[in-house]
Amino acid sequence: MMLRYLFFLFTPMLLIGCHYERAFVFPNTGIEISKVESSFHVDYSMIEKNGNLYIVFYNSLHQMTLATVDLKTGKCEYEILPSDIEWDSHNYVTMAFDKEGYLHVAGNMHAVPLVYFRSSEPYTIHGMKKISHMTGIDENKVTYPIFMESPDGELIFHYRSGGSGNGFEIYNIYNIKEQKWRRLLDKPLIDGVGKRNAYMQGPILGTDGYYHLIWVWRDTPDCSTNHTLSYARSKDLIQWESISGKKTDLPITFDKIDFYVDPTPVKGGLFNPGIKLGFDSNGYPIIGYHKYDEHGYNQLFMARYEKDGWYRKQLTNWEYRWQFEGSGSMKIELDIFTPKVIGEGKMFFGYKHVKEGSGEIIFQERTFEIIGKREISSVYPEKYDQVESSYPGMQSHVIVVGDYLLRWEALPANRDQKIQGPLPAPSRLMLYKWK
């Protein structure tokens, strides 16, 4: 792949690296940022900052690549980083800016040593430095990197150390003046003590000033050993408590039952991507998830805390069992979305089901009484979900940041293995101004 390439539109003016020689008008047809691998899905990242879009992705040669698009001129710049992905859908890429504008990038990790880059100057992708360690401790088996902010706006890096069924969570905080990382917590936040690990969503900062965190426990690399939906919260990411306000020493371990939301057993149908944390109109946490019912069918559930404990209600009565098991990323037969407020005491919970199709269940936020169902809504036009490729099984993937939409196509995850037979052609990574 050329690091910089020519991009043509039906216009008398030539673009070099997406750069107009006259006043830039974002084309309705979008801008092709790159060609990317389409034989498996892995997540990318995009940030809008100071009139630029920053994008990190893997190109068609599987190379981790940074791109910027100047939204005033249309100029595109690229930087290939020394990290190549194979076929593992866990190995997404993520990035964030610190307070001084330095770019931090991490990714391409699934129980491997830390892969981390930092820019040498503010707001640039050029001259990225590969940094071999942050603290140098528990960085040899890293998975699920997440950048987030502390209550004071400081940069935090969160990841799992260890493997599936045997790991714990690490939180580092960045000192801008010293350009060094240190531990935010002197102990793991959640620890399976060698017997299990937590698969988490969050922490997410709510309007109530708390960081909210949900997770399921898993006993082995086999995803069917997920169990026990749990919840915790914190004001400062350091002192943690149950939803009833009971404080705890760290780490949070499986024996601390005050954090249980739904004690679903092993092989009870809890799926680690199938838990979603939302908030009602008062900012109170609501948890949507799916598990097996008493007949062994996958059903949607909602949970909220009341004075006497967690109130849980089944929302569906489907007659289909998705028998998920084993290790590695897999094709999803039941996907769910974050519960969200409609207004007037109503919320909706969206899903995509291999047999039942797609939809949103509308319910009363206090009682979970079902009011009705509607077609699944989207924040962007449906045309961006339409697949262009003729290769069977291809799916569209979209990232929306403000007025801009990043789109590409890829096959579903394949247990983190290369598919057999002919590979699909690389997909176009397209950038649109959609509103």
C-alpha positions in Angstrom: 0.0 0.0 0.0 1.2 3.5 -0.8 1.7 5.6 2.3 0.3 8.6 0.4 -1.9 8.1 -2.7 -3.8 10.0 -5.3 -7.5 10.4 -4.8 -9.7 11.7 -7.7 -13.2 13.1 -7.8 -15.2 14.3 -10.8 -13.7 17.8 -10.6 -11.1 19.7 -12.6 -9.0 20.0 -9.5 -6.6 17.2 -8.5 -6.3 16.0 -4.9 -3.1 14.7 -3.5 -3.6 12.8 -0.2 -7.3 14.2 -0.2 -6.1 17.8 -0.5 -8.0 20.3 -2.6 -6.1 23.2 -4.2 -9.2 25.4 -3.7 -11.7 25.9 -0.9 -12.5 22.4 0.5 -16.0 21.2 0.3 -16.5 17.7 1.8 -17.6 15.5 -1.1 -21.1 13.8 -0.9 -19.4 10.6 -2.1 -17.1 10.6 0.9 -13.3 10.2 1.1 -11.6 6.9 0.8 -9.1 6.8 3.6 -7.5 3.5 2.9 -8.1 -0.1 1.9 -8.5 -2.4 5.0 -8.6 -6.1 5.6 -12.1 -7.5 5.3 -11.8 -11.2 6.1 -12.3 -10.6 9.8 -13.7 -7.8 12.0 -11.6 -5.7 14.4 -12.6 -2.3 15.8 -11.0 1.0 14.9 -11.0 4.4 16.6 -11.7 8.0 15.5 -11.4 11.3 17.4 -12.3 14.9 16.3 -9.8 17.4 17.7 -8.8 21.0 16.8 -10.4 20.8 13.3 -8.9 17.4 12.5 -10.1 13.9 12.5 -7.7 11.3 13.8 -8.2 7.7 12.8 -6.3 4.6 13.7 -6.9 1.3 11.8 -5.2 -1.7 10.1 -4.6 -1.3 6.4 -4.9 -4.1 3.8 -1.4 -5.3 4.7 -2.5 -5.6 8.4 -0.3 -2.7 9.5 -1.4 -0.4 12.3 -1.9 2.9 10.6 -2.7 6.5 11.8 -4.4 9.0 9.5 -5.5 12.6 10.0 -8.0 14.5 7.9 -7.8 18.3 8.0 -11.5 19.3 7.9 -10.7 22.8 6.6 -8.5 21.7 3.7 -9.3 18.1 3.1 -5.6 17.2 3.4 -4.9 13.6 4.6 -1.7 12.5 6.3 -0.6 9.0 7.2 1.8 7.2 9.6 2.3 3.5 9.6 3.2 2.1 13.0 5.5 -0.9 13.6 2.7 -3.3 14.7 1.1 -5.9 12.4 -2.1 -7.8 13.2 -2.8 -11.4 12.2 -6.5 -12.6 12.4 -7.4 -11.9 16.0 -10.6 -9.9 16.5 -9.7 -9.1 20.1 -6.8 -6.8 18.8 -8.7 -3.6 18.3 -6.9 -0.2 18.3 -7.7 2.7 20.6 -6.3 6.2 21.2 -6.7 9.3 23.3 -5.2 12.8 23.8 -3.8 14.0 27.1 -4.3 17.5 28.4 -1.3 18.8 26.5 -2.4 17.4 23.2 0.0 14.4 23.0 -1.6 11.4 21.2 -1.5 8.0 22.9 -2.2 4.9 20.9 -2.6 1.2 22.1 -3.8 -2.0 20.5 -3.0 -5.2 18.8 -2.9 -7.1 22.1 -4.5 -10.4 23.2 -2.5 -11.7 26.2 0.8 -10.4 24.7 3.3 -7.7 25.8 2.2 -4.1 25.9 1.9 -2.4 22.5 1.8 1.4 23.1 2.8 4.6 21.2 3.0 8.2 22.1 3.5 11.3 19.9 6.6 13.3 20.2 4.8 16.6 19.6 1.2 17.8 20.4 -1.6 17.1 17.8 0.5 15.2 15.3 0.7 11.6 14.2 4.2 11.9 12.9 7.2 10.8 15.0 5.2 8.4 17.1 7.4 6.7 19.7 7.0 3.1 20.5 7.2 2.8 24.3 8.0 -0.7 25.7 6.5 -0.2 29.1 4.3 2.1 31.3 5.2 0.9 34.8 7.0 -2.2 33.8 4.8 -4.4 36.0 2.1 -6.8 34.8 2.6 -5.8 31.2 3.5 -9.1 29.6 0.0 -10.4 29.0 -2.2 -7.4 28.1 -5.7 -7.4 26.6 -8.6 -5.0 26.3 -6.8 -1.6 26.4 -9.1 1.4 27.3 -8.1 5.1 27.7 -10.4 7.1 29.9 -10.3 10.2 32.1 -10.0 10.6 35.9 -12.4 13.0 37.7 -9.8 15.7 37.2 -9.4 15.0 33.5 -6.1 13.1 33.8 -5.5 10.3 31.3 -6.0 6.8 32.6 -5.1 3.5 30.9 -7.1 0.4 31.8 -6.4 -3.2 30.7 -6.6 -6.8 31.8 -3.4 -8.5 32.9 -3.4 -12.3 32.4 -5.6 -14.5 30.4 -9.3 -15.5 30.0 -10.3 -17.3 33.2 -7.2 -16.1 35.1 -6.6 -12.4 35.1 -7.1 -9.1 36.9 -7.7 -5.4 36.1 -5.0 -2.7 36.0 -5.5 1.1 36.1 -2.5 3.4 35.3 -2.7 7.2 35.5 -0.5 9.6 33.4 1.7 12.4 34.9 1.9 15.0 32.1 4.8 17.0 33.6 7.0 13.9 34.0 5.6 12.1 31.0 5.4 8.9 33.1 2.7 6.4 34.1 2.1 5.2 37.6 -0.5 2.9 39.2 -3.8 4.6 40.1 -4.6 1.7 42.4 -2.0 -0.2 44.4 -4.1 -3.4 44.0 -6.2 -4.8 41.2 -9.8 -3.4 41.1 -11.3 -6.8 40.4 -9.3 -10.0 40.8 -10.2 -13.6 40.1 -7.3 -14.8 42.3 -6.1 -17.3 39.8 -9.5 -19.1 39.5 -11.4 -16.7 37.2 -11.5 -13.2 35.7 -14.0 -10.4 35.1 -15.3 -9.3 31.7 -16.4 -5.7 32.3 -18.2 -2.8 30.8 -17.1 0.6 32.1 -16.4 2.3 34.3 -18.8 4.8 32.9 -19.3 8.3 34.5 -22.9 9.0 35.2 -24.7 12.3 35.8 -24.8 11.4 39.5 -21.1 11.8 39.7 -20.4 8.1 40.2 -18.4 5.9 37.9 -20.5 2.8 37.3 -19.1 -0.6 36.4 -20.7 -4.0 35.5 -19.1 -7.3 34.7 -19.6 -11.1 34.5 -17.2 -13.6 35.9 -15.6 -16.3 33.8 -13.9 -19.5 35.1 -12.1 -20.7 32.0 -11.3 -19.6 28.5 -14.6 -21.2 27.5 -17.2 -18.5 27.2 -19.9 -20.8 28.4 -18.4 -20.6 31.9 -19.5 -16.9 32.2 -21.6 -16.4 35.3 -22.8 -13.9 38.0 -23.6 -10.5 36.6 -22.2 -7.9 39.0 -22.0 -4.1 39.7 -19.9 -1.6 41.6 -19.6 2.2 41.7 -17.1 4.8 42.7 -16.8 8.6 43.0 -13.0 8.8 42.4 -12.1 5.4 40.8 -10.1 4.6 44.0 -12.7 4.0 46.7 -15.4 1.5 45.5 -18.7 0.4 46.9 -21.8 -1.6 46.2 -24.9 0.0 44.9 -26.3 0.1 48.4 -23.3 2.2 49.5 -21.4 -0.6 51.3 -17.7 0.2 51.0 -15.1 -2.5 50.1 -11.4 -3.1 50.3 -9.8 -3.9 47.0 -9.6 -6.1 45.1 -13.2 -7.0 44.6 -13.3 -10.8 44.5 -16.0 -13.3 43.7 -16.8 -14.0 47.3 -18.1 -10.5 47.9 -21.8 -11.1 47.2 -22.8 -7.5 47.8 -21.8 -6.8 44.2 -24.0 -9.5 42.7 -26.8 -8.4 40.4 -27.9 -11.7 39.0 -26.2 -14.9 40.3 -26.7 -16.8 37.0 -24.6 -20.0 37.2 -22.0 -21.3 34.8 -23.6 -22.3 31.4 -26.6 -20.2 32.3 -26.4 -18.1 29.1 -24.6 -15.0 30.3 -22.4 -13.7 27.4 -19.7 -11.2 28.2 -20.5 -8.7 25.3 -24.2 -9.3 26.2 -24.3 -6.9 29.2 -25.1 -3.2 28.7 -25.2 -0.4 31.3 -27.7 2.4 30.7 -29.3 5.1 32.8 -32.9 6.1 33.3 -34.3 9.7 33.2 -33.0 10.4 36.7 -29.5 9.1 35.9 -30.1 5.8 37.9 -28.3 2.8 36.5 -30.3 0.2 34.5 -28.7 -3.0 33.2 -29.8 -4.8 30.1 -28.5 -8.3 29.4 -29.4 -11.7 28.0 -29.2 -15.2 29.5 -31.1 -18.5 29.3 -34.6 -18.8 30.7 -35.9 -21.9 32.6 -36.4 -23.7 29.3 -32.8 -23.0 28.0 -33.8 -20.3 25.5 -32.0 -16.9 25.2 -34.1 -14.1 26.6 -33.6 -10.4 27.2 -33.6 -9.2 30.8 -33.5 -5.8 32.6 -32.3 -5.1 36.2 -32.5 -2.1 38.5 -31.8 -1.8 42.2 -34.6 -1.3 44.7 -34.5 -1.0 48.5 -34.7 -4.7 49.0 -32.2 -5.7 46.3 -31.9 -6.0 42.5 -35.3 -6.2 40.7 -35.0 -8.3 37.5 -37.5 -8.9 34.8 -37.6 -11.0 31.6 -38.7 -9.0 28.6 -38.9 -11.7 25.8 -40.4 -15.1 25.3 -38.3 -16.4 22.4 -38.0 -20.1 21.5 -34.4 -20.3 20.3 -31.2 -21.3 22.0 -27.8 -19.9 20.9 -25.4 -22.5 22.2 -22.2 -20.5 22.5 -19.1 -22.1 23.9 -15.4 -22.4 23.4 -12.7 -19.7 23.1 -11.9 -17.1 20.6 -14.1 -14.4 18.9 -17.2 -15.8 17.3 -20.1 -14.8 15.1 -22.8 -13.2 17.3 -26.3 -14.6 17.1 -27.8 -12.2 19.7 -26.5 -8.7 20.0 -27.9 -6.1 22.3 -27.6 -2.3 22.7 -27.5 0.1 25.6 -30.9 0.8 27.2 -31.8 4.4 26.5 -34.4 7.0 27.6 -37.2 8.0 25.2 -39.0 10.4 27.6 -42.1 10.5 29.7 -40.9 7.6 31.9 -40.2 5.3 28.9 -37.0 3.6 27.7 -36.1 1.3 24.9 -33.8 -1.7 24.6 -32.5 -2.7 21.2 -31.4 -6.1 19.9 -30.4 -8.0 16.8 -31.4 -11.7 16.8 -30.4 -14.4 14.3 -34.0 -15.7 14.2 -36.2 -12.9 15.7 -34.6 -10.1 13.6 -34.0 -6.6 14.9 -36.0 -4.4 17.1 -36.4 -2.2 20.1 -38.5 -3.1 23.1 -40.2 -0.1 24.7 -40.8 -0.3 28.5 -41.6 1.7 31.6 -38.4 2.7 33.2 -39.6 2.1 36.8 -41.5 -1.2 36.4 -40.1 -2.6 33.2 -43.7 -3.1 32.0 -43.5 -3.6 28.2 -45.4 -0.9 26.3 -44.6 -2.1 22.7 -42.0 -2.7 20.1 -40.7 -0.8 17.1 -38.1 -1.1 14.4 -34.5 -0.5 15.5 -33.6 3.2 15.3 -30.3 4.6 14.2 -28.5 7.8 14.7 -27.4 7.8 11.0 -29.1 7.0 7.7 -29.7 3.4 6.9 -27.8 3.6 3.6 -24.5 3.3 5.5 -25.5 -0.1 6.7 -26.0 -1.4 3.2 -23.3 -3.9 2.2 -21.5 -3.2 -1.1 -19.4 -6.4 -1.3 -20.9 -9.5 -3.0 -18.8 -11.8 -0.8 -21.2 -13.9 1.3 -21.6 -12.9 4.9 -20.0 -9.5 4.7 -21.2 -6.9 7.3 -20.9 -3.1 7.5 -19.2 -1.4 10.5 -19.6 2.2 11.4 -18.1 4.7 13.8 -19.9 8.0 14.3 -18.1 11.1 15.8 -20.0 14.3 15.6 -20.9 15.1 12.0 -18.6 12.4 10.6 -19.0 8.7 9.9 -16.3 6.2 9.3 -17.4 3.0 7.5 -15.9 -0.3 6.3 -17.0 -3.8 5.6 -15.7 -7.1 7.1 -16.7 -10.7 7.7 -17.7 -11.6 11.3 -15.0 -12.9 13.7 -13.8 -16.4 13.0 -12.5 -17.7 16.4 -9.5 -15.5 15.7 -8.4 -17.8 12.9 -7.8 -17.1 9.2 -10.8 -18.2 7.1 -10.3 -21.1 4.8 -10.6 -20.6 1.0 -10.4 -17.5 -1.1 -10.3 -14.2 0.9 -12.6 -11.3 0.1 -11.1 -8.3 -1.5 -9.9 -5.5 0.9 -12.7 -3.1 1.9 -12.7 0.6 1.4 -12.4 2.6 4.7 -14.7 5.5 3.9 -15.2 8.8 5.7 -18.4 10.7 5.2 -19.9 13.9 6.5 -23.4 12.6 7.2 -25.2 15.6 8.6 
